[in-house]
Amino acid sequence: MINNRAAEKMLRDTWNRAFSDGRENVLMGEGPERLLDASGRLSPAGCPSAACFVEAPLAGKPEYDSLVILNPRYCIPGCRMADPALVTAQAAVDWAAGMGRLRPYLHFELDAALSGTLSGIHCKIGGSMRTAEGFFGAVGEPERTDSFVRIVQSLPKGWFCQYTGVFPGRGTNNTRMEVTIADDQARRALCSPQYLRECFDAIGFTAYDGTMLADISHLAEVEASISIQFDMLPDGSFLPVLSLLSLYESIRPDCSPLFREDGWLKRTCEIYMDMGVSDDRWLQLEPCLFSDERVFFGENGFEVWEQHCFPCCTKMKWIGAGRRPAKFYLIVDAIRSV
């Protein structure tokens, strides 16, 4: 479990508050033990916080995966993962800790399907190819750099590479590229299937059809910020996989506007339902959300902890241009005020 007992207690408390009244069964499928295990193994030893994403489907069997967030604030030289067996994760942390003020966010992913093994490591590169090169070297995959940079350089105007990642726990160990459509003109152009076709052709992604382009254009009509995820083999060839993320971080701490009649999350999930990739469980998300402070009596006396459950994004995925169930991502965290 979490090396810091107070962090473990407060993360469990955050989970229980978010997923009470039957929401745990409907959305998560089980309790917080795997999330606590992930945070315990992948958080720095003694860290005064526990910050995670939970990822779960909006249709089909409820089941969640866990992603542990390593804030650069706590990634300092000598920082050690609580689980010493996670050698690749530790190598990424050692590299990030040496970046000084340029330390990036790291996310460590555990898949339910893989019995809690480390399946993915993600790095927020913020458009920096130097950071991407350092990250690939840190995880023992420096040969990915050239093909990754080549594809980034071919991105359309207004497309910005925000994240990269690798998946050492999966058979293909693909490279993840997440591109944010930050430019207003490019963002509006996503509503055009022809524009999307031209953009995909320009970077060499060909695993699309007319229905997929129409799906993306329809989802782009909702005004939420958008990112697109591509997956590639180490040689830079694209896998026939694409994901579209609708992002909600800008609506905090009061997330109720997302669920109003014209709310971004509501409209997006209604489109998902029309496409057959979501049922109505998304209606259970709003009562999960909160932002609060709790006073807790810990080993050092009274402590003040911030607790949050916020929506991060929803995601629709196509494999071989075929639709897959949509997913939601929530950030669940507990942070000691210092």
C-alpha positions as CSV (number, residue, x, y, z in Angstrom):
1,M,0.0,0.0,0.0
2,I,1.0,3.7,-0.1
3,N,4.2,4.3,1.8
4,N,2.6,7.5,3.3
5,R,-0.3,6.2,5.5
6,A,-2.0,9.5,5.6
7,A,-2.0,9.6,1.8
8,E,-3.4,6.1,1.6
9,K,-6.2,7.0,4.0
10,M,-7.1,10.2,2.2
11,L,-7.1,8.6,-1.2
12,R,-9.4,5.9,0.0
13,D,-11.6,8.5,1.5
14,T,-11.7,10.4,-1.8
15,W,-12.7,7.2,-3.6
16,N,-15.4,6.4,-1.1
17,R,-16.9,9.9,-1.4
18,A,-16.8,9.9,-5.2
19,F,-18.3,6.4,-5.8
20,S,-20.8,6.0,-3.0
21,D,-24.5,5.4,-3.4
22,G,-24.0,2.5,-5.9
23,R,-21.8,4.4,-8.3
24,E,-18.8,2.1,-7.6
25,N,-20.6,-0.9,-9.1
26,V,-22.1,1.1,-12.1
27,L,-18.9,2.9,-13.1
28,M,-15.9,1.1,-11.6
29,G,-17.0,-2.5,-11.2
30,E,-15.0,-2.9,-8.0
31,G,-13.5,-1.1,-5.0
32,P,-10.4,1.0,-4.6
33,E,-7.8,-1.6,-3.7
34,R,-6.1,-1.7,-7.2
35,L,-6.0,2.1,-7.3
36,L,-4.4,2.1,-3.8
37,D,-2.0,-0.6,-4.9
38,A,-1.0,1.4,-8.0
39,S,-0.5,4.6,-6.0
40,G,1.4,2.7,-3.3
41,R,3.9,1.1,-5.8
42,L,4.3,4.0,-8.2
43,S,4.3,7.1,-5.9
44,P,7.5,8.4,-4.5
45,A,8.2,6.9,-1.1
46,G,6.7,9.2,1.6
47,C,5.2,11.6,-1.0
48,P,2.6,13.9,0.7
49,S,0.1,13.3,-2.2
50,A,-1.7,10.6,-4.0
51,A,-2.8,11.7,-7.5
52,C,-4.3,9.2,-10.0
53,F,-6.4,8.9,-13.1
54,V,-9.1,6.3,-13.3
55,E,-10.1,5.1,-16.7
56,A,-13.3,3.1,-17.3
57,P,-15.7,2.3,-20.2
58,L,-19.0,4.0,-20.9
59,A,-20.5,0.8,-22.2
60,G,-20.0,-2.9,-21.5
61,K,-18.5,-4.4,-18.4
62,P,-17.6,-1.8,-15.7
63,E,-13.8,-2.2,-15.1
64,Y,-11.2,0.5,-14.4
65,D,-7.5,1.0,-15.1
66,S,-5.2,3.2,-13.0
67,L,-2.7,5.8,-14.0
68,V,-0.5,7.3,-11.3
69,I,0.5,11.0,-11.8
70,L,4.0,12.0,-10.8
71,N,3.9,15.8,-10.2
72,P,7.3,17.5,-11.1
73,R,7.1,19.2,-7.7
74,Y,7.9,15.8,-6.0
75,C,10.3,14.5,-8.7
76,I,13.6,15.5,-7.2
77,P,17.1,14.0,-7.3
78,G,17.1,10.8,-5.1
79,C,13.4,10.3,-5.5
80,R,12.6,6.6,-5.2
81,M,9.6,4.7,-6.4
82,A,8.1,2.8,-3.4
83,D,8.3,-0.5,-5.4
84,P,12.0,-1.1,-6.2
85,A,11.0,-3.8,-8.7
86,L,9.7,-1.1,-11.1
87,V,13.1,-0.6,-12.8
88,T,11.9,1.1,-16.0
89,A,9.6,3.5,-14.0
90,Q,12.6,4.4,-11.7
91,A,14.8,5.1,-14.7
92,A,12.2,7.5,-16.1
93,V,12.0,9.2,-12.7
94,D,15.8,9.5,-12.4
95,W,15.9,11.1,-15.8
96,A,13.1,13.5,-15.0
97,A,14.6,14.5,-11.7
98,G,17.7,15.6,-13.5
99,M,15.8,18.0,-15.7
100,G,15.7,20.8,-13.1
101,R,13.0,23.4,-13.7
102,L,12.1,21.6,-17.0
103,R,10.9,18.4,-15.2
104,P,7.9,17.0,-17.0
105,Y,4.8,15.3,-15.7
106,L,5.0,11.5,-15.8
107,H,2.0,9.1,-15.8
108,F,2.4,5.4,-15.0
109,E,-0.3,3.1,-16.2
110,L,-1.5,-0.2,-14.7
111,D,-4.0,-2.3,-16.8
112,A,-6.6,-4.4,-15.1
113,A,-6.3,-6.9,-18.0
114,L,-2.6,-7.4,-17.1
115,S,-3.2,-8.1,-13.4
116,G,-1.8,-4.8,-12.3
117,T,1.5,-5.0,-14.1
118,L,3.1,-1.8,-15.4
119,S,1.8,-1.4,-18.9
120,G,2.5,2.2,-19.9
121,I,4.7,5.2,-19.1
122,H,3.6,8.6,-20.5
123,C,5.5,11.9,-20.5
124,K,4.2,15.4,-21.0
125,I,6.7,16.8,-23.5
126,G,4.9,20.0,-24.3
127,G,6.1,20.1,-27.8
128,S,9.8,19.7,-26.8
129,M,11.6,17.2,-29.0
130,R,14.6,17.4,-26.7
131,T,12.3,16.2,-23.9
132,A,10.9,13.4,-26.1
133,E,14.5,12.3,-26.9
134,G,15.5,12.2,-23.3
135,F,12.3,10.3,-22.3
136,F,12.9,7.6,-25.0
137,G,16.5,7.2,-23.9
138,A,15.5,7.0,-20.2
139,V,13.1,4.1,-20.9
140,G,15.7,2.3,-23.0
141,E,14.1,3.0,-26.4
142,P,16.3,5.7,-28.0
143,E,15.7,4.3,-31.5
144,R,12.2,5.7,-31.3
145,T,13.3,9.3,-31.5
146,D,14.0,9.7,-35.2
147,S,10.7,8.4,-36.4
148,F,8.8,10.2,-33.7
149,V,10.5,13.6,-34.6
150,R,9.9,13.0,-38.3
151,I,6.1,12.5,-37.7
152,V,5.9,15.5,-35.4
153,Q,7.5,17.7,-38.1
154,S,4.8,16.6,-40.6
155,L,1.9,17.6,-38.3
156,P,-0.5,20.2,-39.8
157,K,-0.4,23.8,-38.7
158,G,-2.0,24.2,-35.3
159,W,-1.5,20.6,-34.2
160,F,0.7,20.5,-31.1
161,C,2.4,17.3,-29.7
162,Q,1.6,17.4,-26.0
163,Y,2.4,13.9,-24.8
164,T,4.3,10.8,-25.7
165,G,4.5,7.4,-24.1
166,V,5.6,3.8,-24.4
167,F,3.9,0.5,-23.4
168,P,6.5,-2.0,-22.2
169,G,3.8,-4.2,-20.6
170,R,2.0,-4.8,-23.9
171,G,3.0,-7.0,-26.8
172,T,3.5,-4.4,-29.4
173,N,5.1,-1.8,-27.1
174,N,3.8,0.9,-29.3
175,T,4.7,4.6,-29.2
176,R,1.9,7.0,-28.2
177,M,1.7,10.4,-29.7
178,E,-1.0,12.7,-28.3
179,V,-1.6,15.9,-30.4
180,T,-3.6,18.8,-29.1
181,I,-5.4,20.9,-31.7
182,A,-4.6,24.3,-30.1
183,D,-5.0,26.7,-32.9
184,D,-8.5,28.2,-33.2
185,Q,-8.6,27.9,-37.0
186,A,-7.4,24.3,-37.0
187,R,-9.9,23.4,-34.2
188,R,-12.8,24.7,-36.2
189,A,-11.5,22.9,-39.3
190,L,-11.9,19.6,-37.5
191,C,-15.6,19.8,-38.4
192,S,-14.7,19.1,-42.0
193,P,-14.1,15.5,-43.0
194,Q,-12.1,16.6,-46.0
195,Y,-9.7,18.6,-43.8
196,L,-9.2,15.5,-41.6
197,R,-8.5,13.4,-44.6
198,E,-5.9,15.8,-45.8
199,C,-4.3,16.0,-42.3
200,F,-4.1,12.2,-41.9
201,D,-2.7,11.7,-45.4
202,A,0.0,14.3,-44.7
203,I,1.4,12.4,-41.7
204,G,0.9,9.0,-43.2
205,F,-2.0,7.7,-41.2
206,T,-4.3,5.8,-43.5
207,A,-6.5,3.6,-41.3
208,Y,-9.6,5.7,-41.7
209,D,-12.8,5.5,-43.6
210,G,-15.7,7.9,-44.3
211,T,-17.6,6.9,-41.3
212,M,-14.7,7.5,-39.0
213,L,-14.1,10.9,-40.5
214,A,-17.7,11.8,-40.1
215,D,-17.7,10.6,-36.5
216,I,-14.7,12.9,-35.6
217,S,-16.2,15.8,-37.4
218,H,-19.5,15.4,-35.5
219,L,-17.7,15.2,-32.1
220,A,-15.7,18.2,-33.1
221,E,-18.9,20.3,-33.3
222,V,-19.0,20.2,-29.5
223,E,-16.8,23.1,-28.3
224,A,-14.6,21.2,-25.9
225,S,-10.8,21.2,-26.4
226,I,-9.7,18.2,-28.4
227,S,-6.7,15.9,-28.6
228,I,-6.0,13.1,-31.0
229,Q,-3.9,10.0,-30.1
230,F,-1.9,8.0,-32.6
231,D,-0.1,4.7,-31.9
232,M,3.0,3.7,-33.8
233,L,5.5,0.9,-33.9
234,P,9.1,1.7,-32.9
235,D,9.9,2.2,-36.6
236,G,7.3,5.0,-37.0
237,S,4.7,3.0,-38.9
238,F,1.2,3.7,-37.7
239,L,-1.0,1.1,-36.1
240,P,-4.6,1.1,-37.3
241,V,-5.7,2.8,-34.0
242,L,-6.9,6.3,-33.3
243,S,-8.5,8.0,-30.3
244,L,-10.3,11.3,-30.0
245,L,-10.2,13.0,-26.5
246,S,-12.7,15.6,-25.5
247,L,-11.0,17.6,-22.7
248,Y,-12.7,19.1,-19.7
249,E,-9.9,20.4,-17.5
250,S,-10.9,24.0,-18.1
251,I,-14.2,23.5,-16.2
252,R,-13.1,23.4,-12.6
253,P,-13.7,23.4,-9.7
254,D,-17.4,23.7,-10.4
255,C,-18.0,21.1,-13.1
256,S,-21.8,21.4,-13.2
257,P,-21.7,23.4,-16.5
258,L,-20.5,20.2,-18.2
259,F,-23.8,18.5,-17.5
260,R,-26.2,21.3,-18.4
261,E,-28.4,21.1,-21.5
262,D,-25.6,22.6,-23.7
263,G,-22.8,21.2,-21.6
264,W,-19.8,19.8,-23.3
265,L,-19.7,16.4,-21.6
266,K,-23.5,16.0,-21.9
267,R,-23.5,16.7,-25.6
268,T,-20.5,14.5,-26.2
269,C,-21.9,11.6,-24.4
270,E,-25.3,11.9,-26.2
271,I,-23.3,11.6,-29.5
272,Y,-21.6,8.6,-28.1
273,M,-25.0,7.0,-27.3
274,D,-26.2,7.8,-30.8
275,M,-23.1,6.0,-32.2
276,G,-23.7,3.0,-29.9
277,V,-20.4,3.4,-27.9
278,S,-22.0,4.5,-24.6
279,D,-25.0,3.6,-22.5
280,D,-26.5,6.1,-20.0
281,R,-24.0,5.4,-17.2
282,W,-22.3,8.8,-17.9
283,L,-25.3,10.3,-16.0
284,Q,-23.7,8.9,-12.8
285,L,-20.5,11.0,-13.3
286,E,-21.8,14.3,-12.1
287,P,-22.5,13.2,-8.4
288,C,-19.0,11.8,-8.3
289,L,-17.4,15.2,-8.7
290,F,-16.2,17.4,-5.8
291,S,-13.4,19.6,-4.6
292,D,-12.9,20.0,-0.8
293,E,-10.5,20.3,2.1
294,R,-10.5,17.8,5.0
295,V,-8.8,18.1,8.3
296,F,-7.1,14.8,9.3
297,F,-5.3,13.8,12.4
298,G,-2.1,12.2,11.2
299,E,1.2,11.1,12.7
300,N,2.3,14.7,13.0
301,G,-0.9,16.0,14.4
302,F,-3.7,17.8,12.5
303,E,-3.1,18.0,8.7
304,V,-5.2,19.8,6.0
305,W,-5.7,17.8,2.8
306,E,-7.2,18.8,-0.5
307,Q,-9.3,16.2,-2.1
308,H,-10.7,16.3,-5.7
309,C,-12.6,14.1,-8.1
310,F,-12.6,16.0,-11.4
311,P,-13.4,14.9,-15.0
312,C,-10.3,14.9,-17.2
313,C,-11.8,13.8,-20.5
314,T,-13.9,11.3,-22.4
315,K,-12.4,9.3,-25.2
316,M,-13.7,7.6,-28.3
317,K,-11.5,5.0,-30.0
318,W,-11.4,3.4,-33.5
319,I,-9.5,0.2,-34.4
320,G,-9.3,-0.5,-38.1
321,A,-11.7,2.4,-38.4
322,G,-14.3,0.4,-36.4
323,R,-15.8,2.0,-33.3
324,R,-14.9,0.8,-29.8
325,P,-16.7,1.6,-26.5
326,A,-16.1,5.2,-25.3
327,K,-14.3,5.8,-22.0
328,F,-14.2,8.4,-19.3
329,Y,-11.2,9.6,-17.3
330,L,-11.5,11.1,-13.8
331,I,-8.6,12.6,-11.7
332,V,-8.9,11.3,-8.1
333,D,-6.4,12.8,-5.7
334,A,-5.5,13.7,-2.2
335,I,-2.8,16.3,-1.5
336,R,-1.6,17.5,1.8
337,S,-1.4,21.3,2.1
338,V,2.1,22.4,3.0
